[in-house]
């Protein structure tokens, strides 16, 4: 069924009513009002002018009214051995597929709905994600059914894996993954948010994550978007970092017909640090858009960012990264780099590194490159016996691996490394 933009949006607004606790009901109501007032963004919105959402509007998305029953074998290839695991199927918590036993003292990992009434949930839920200005965050806040809640008060070496699986259904489905991460002072953890699909399903996932870091807390936040090539994925992540805290993000986009990730980090306390690593590896007719904003709101904060895009076929990759330095944020140290690789003459990459500086006592720099595989490196490998295709694939893999290797979970690095090799070798036709 072909839809107009207006019909698609009206259908999303007909999402099912979710019973909520008294503290959450007013938030849902307000989010619904804001979603209706905002509507879908258009090319007239500066942040969306490069993102073609028209493929999304062609589908009639319905709320999920029943849930697939997956077995452990169905998700086995996605599992991280030894991790604390929360699994959600089409937005609903699957307790039978989850494994919370590795969570020790000082680590709370649970369904968000099950923690309703928790002081940390009520104090932080919907506080950072700006649903009043963002249509997709508003839709999520109005219609999410369940989500993940992570509260860490100590140090844990066990990775926390939040696996969101979208299944193929008779009609296109709208799914709203939600996540709230609260890191107490002096805590340390690694959290992996994983978005996967099954059987070439046509789904629309609107995901929202909020991260709160207390003083001197450290979080490595890994985000893997590997949904089906027929899916649509819009993600919004908002982070607030207190004094001395360290937030490290590694965000990967492999899947979906159209994907977008908005990552907003506010360095709220003096001496806070943020490191953002990103990779989009796409082909065919895929569109992958990454928008980041690092807000230096306090003195002597540090930020580092490296984002890479690899585009093959007729794919379109977009990166927009803004560094903002507030008037009182003296001693800011920030660096941003956007490096991009075109693998075909039809692929297209737009990159927009930006600085907004309202303070003279800063060290800020940024840079961007877009190019093809280095001819000298290609010649060198061919002179050592590699075919041209083998040499190109090896260089492309090395370009992507620089980001993957920054993930502090060896088993996940190994799994993602295989995914990259399959993609660059054309095993899934991504670059065709």
N, C-alpha and C positions, 0 to 999 in steps of 0.2 A: 504494500500500500504506500503510495507516494503522498507525502504530507507537505503542507506549506510550513513555513517557519512559525506562523501564528498557531496553526493547528498542533504542531509538535509541542509548543510551549504550553498550550491549554491542556493537552493530554498529560503533561508532567504535573501540572497543578492539580490534577484529579487524583493524585496519589492517595493511598489509603490513610485513614486517620489512625494514628498510633496512640494508645492509651498511655498517659504520662503521669508522673508524680506532680503534685501541686506546684512545686518550685519550677518544673520544666515546662508545664503547659503554657504559661505566658510567653516564654522564649520561643516555643514552637509557633504560637499564634503570630507573634511579631515577625518572625522569619517568613512565614507564609505571606504576610502583608507586603513585606519588602520584596520578596520574589516576584509577586504580581506587579508591583510598581516598577521594578527594574527591567523585567523581561530579558530576553537574550541580548547580549552585547552585539553591536554591529561594527562595521568598518569605520563608523564615525567615532567610536571609542578608540582613543589613541593606543591603548594597551592591546587592542584586539584587531587592529587594522591589517595585520599581516597573517592572521589566523583565519583560514577558510573553514567556517563551521557548517557550510551548506550540506556536506554529506550527512551530518547529524540530523538535519531537518527533514530528511527523506523518510524517517522511520516513525512508527507509531508506538512509542514506549509505554508499557503498562507496568503498574506496580506488581511486585512479586506476591502472589496469593497462596502459593504452596512451595515447598522447598524440596530440592533434590536430595535423595538419600545416597551420599557417597560413602564408599568403603575406604579403609586405610590404603588399599592398593591403588585407588584412584588418585591419591595425592602423594604416593610414595616418592616419586621423582622430584617432588618439590621440598621434601623435608630436609631439615638441618639436624644432623645427629647430635644428641645431647642437649638440645636447646629446650628452653621453656616455650611451649607452643600454644597459641590461641588460633583456632581455625573458624572462619566465618564462611558460610556457603550462601551466596546470593544475599549477603547482608545479615544473615541470621547466625547466631552463635551455635557452633556444632561441638557440643561438649564431648561427644563420643570420639571425635577426631583430635581433640586437644590433649595436651599433656602438661599439666601444671606442677607435676611432682618435683622437677628440678628446682623450683623456686624455693630458696632458703629464707632464713630470717632477714628481714629488712627489704624484701621484695614482694610486692603485691601485684599480681597479674590476674585479671578477671574480666568477665563481661562487664561492660559499662552499666548496663541496666541493673545487673545484680548489685552494683555498688551505689545505687541511688540512695541518697541520704548521707553518703560519705562526705565529710567536711571538705576534703580536697576536690571532690567532684563538683560539688555545688559552688565552691569558691572560684573554680577555674573554667568550668564548662562554658563555651561560647563567649569567653572573655577576650580571647585574642583573635579568633577567626572573624573577620569583619563581614558578617552576613548582611549588614545594613547597606554595604556598598558593592557586594559581590553576589551576583545572581545565583551562581552555583553553590556557594557556601550557604546561601539562604535556603535553597532547595534541600540541601543536605540537612540543615538544622531543623527544617520543618518535617522531613519525612524519614530521617534515619530510624531504623528499627532497633539496632543494637550496635555496639562498638567495643573497642578494647580500652581497658583502663590499666595503666602501668604506673605504679608508685614505688620509687626506689629510695630507701633511706640509708643505705650502706653501700658497700662496693660489691659488685657481683661480676664474676668472670664468665658466667653462663649467659650466652646470647638469648635474647627474647625475640621469638619469631612470631609475627602476627601475619597469618596467611589468609588472604581474601580470595576466594575462588568464585568466579562467575560461570554458571553452567548454561548450556544451550537449552532454550525453552521454546514452546510453540509460537509465542509472540515475543517481539523484542521487549526486554525488561529494563526497568530503571532500578539501579542499586545504589545505596548510599552508605559506603563504609565510613566509620567514624573512629577516631583514636584520640585519647587524652593521655599524655605522658607528663608526670610530675616528678622531678628530680629534687630531692631534699638537699640541704647544704652538705657539701663534702661527699656526696654520693657519686657512684661511677657505674655505667652500664653501656651495653650495646643493644640497640633495638633495631630489628629488621622488619620493615613493612613490605609485604610481598603481595602483588596483585597479579593473579593468573587467571586464565580462562580455559574452557574445555569445549572441544567439538565445534569450533568455529561459530560459537554463539554470537548473536547480535545483541549486545548489551550496552547500556549507558551507565557508566559508573561515575558518580560525583562524590569524591572522597575529601574528607576534611580531617586534618590532624592539628592538634594544639600541643605545644611543648613548653613547659615551664621549668627553668633551671634555677635552683637556689644558689646561694653563694658557694663558690669553689666547686660546684658540681661539674661532672664531665659526662657527656653523652656522645657516643658515635651512633648516628642515626642513618641507617641504610634504607633506601627506598628503591624497590625493583618493580618496574611496570612492564610485565610481559604478557599482557592479555592477548586475545585472539586478534588477528588482523582485520576482522570484521567488526570489532568492538570500538567503543568510544570511551575515552577516559579523561576526566577533568579533575585535577587534584589541587587542593589548597592546603598549605602548611604554614602555620604562624608560630614563631618561636620568640620567647622572651628570656634573655640571659641576664642573670644578676651578677654582682661584683665578683670578679675572679673566676667566673665559670667558663667552661670551654665546650662549645658546640661544634661538632664535626659532622658534616652531612656528605654522604655519597649517594647520588641519585642517578638511576639508570632508566632509560626509556628504550625499550625494544619493540613493544607491541602496540596494538590498536591502530585502527584506520586513521583516527584523529586523536591526539593526546595533547594535554596541556598540564603543566605543573607550575603553580605559583608558590614560591617559597619566600616568605618575608621573615627576616631575622632582625630583632631589635636588641641591640647591645645596651641594656638598660642600666647596668652597673659599671662602675669604674674598673678598668682592667679586664673586662670580659673579652673573650676571643671567639671568633667564628672562622671555620674553614669549610668552604663549599666545593665539593668535587662533583662534576656532572658529566654524563655521557648520553648522547642520543645516537643510536645505531639503527637506521631505517632504510627501507628500499621500497620498490613498487610505487604505489601512490600514497604512501603514508605521509602524514603530517605530524611533526613533533615540535611542540612549542614549550620553551622553558623561560619563565619570567622570574627573576630573583630581585630582591631588594634587601640590602644590608643597611640598617639604620644605626649609625654611630651616635647614640643619644647621650653618651657619657664620656668623660675624659679617659685618655690613655687606653683605648680599646684597639684591638688588632683584628683585621680580617684578611683572609686569603681566599682567592677563588680561581679555580681552573675548570673551565667547561669546554667539552669537545663535542662536535657533531660530525657524524659520518653519514653521508647521504648517497644512495645509489638509485638506479632506476629513474623514476620521475618524482622522487620524494622531495619534500620541502621541510627543512629544519629551521627553526627560529630560536635565537637566544637573545634575550634582553636582560641585561644585568645593571642594576642601579646601585651605586654606593652613595649614601647620603651622610654628610657630616654636619651635625647640628652646631649651632653657635657656641654652645658651651663645651663642645667635645674637643678640647685642646689635646695635643699629643697623639692624635689619631694616626695609626699606621695601617694602610690598606693597599692591597694590590690585587688586580683582577686580570685574568688572561682568558681569551676566547680563541680556541684553535680548531679549525674546521677542515674537513677533507671531503672533496667531491670525487665520487667514483664514476660518474657518468656525465655526459654532456647535457642530459635533461634534468639532472638533479639541481636543487636550488637551496642555498643557505643564506639566511639573513642574520646578521649579528649586530647588536647595538649595545656596546659597553657605555655606561653613562656615569658621570660624577656630578653630584650636587654638593658644593662645599661652602659652608657659611662660617668658616674659621680659618685663620691664617696659619696657625700652628699645627700643621698636618704634613704627613708624607703619604701621598696618594698617587697611584699610577695605574694605568690600564692599557691593554693592547689587544688587537684582534688580527687574525690571519685566516684567509680562505684560499685553499689551493688544491692541487692534485698531488698524487704520489710523487715524491721526489725522484726526478729522472736519474740522478747520480746514484742514489741508493738502489734503484731498480736495475741500473746497468751493473752495479757491483754484484748483486745477487745472481743476475743472469750469467755473469762471467764466472761464477762459482758453480754453475751447473743447474741452477734452478730455471724452470720454464718461466715465461713472463707471467702466466697466471699464478703459479706458485709464489713467485716473488711479490706480486701485488698483494696476494692474500696474506703473506707473512708480514709485510710492512703495515697493512691495514690492521692486522691483529695486534701488532706491537703498539700501534697508535692508540688502540682502545684499551689495551692491557694496562697502560699507565694509570688509568682511573680504577679499573677493577682491582688491581693489586693493592689499593689503599684500604680495602675492606679488611677488618681485623678478624675475619672468620674463615679459616683455610678451606673448609668444606664448601662454603658458598662461593669462594673465589674459584675453586676447581670447577664447580657446576656452571658458573657464569662464563668461565673460560671456554668450556665446551660449547656453550651457546654462541659465543662470539665466533668460534672456529666454524660452526655450522653456518652461521649467517654469512661470513666473508667467503666461505667456499660455495655459497649459493645452494646449500642443501635444502632450504625451505623456500627457495624462489624469491627471497625478499628483495634481491637486487634486480629481478627480472622485470 
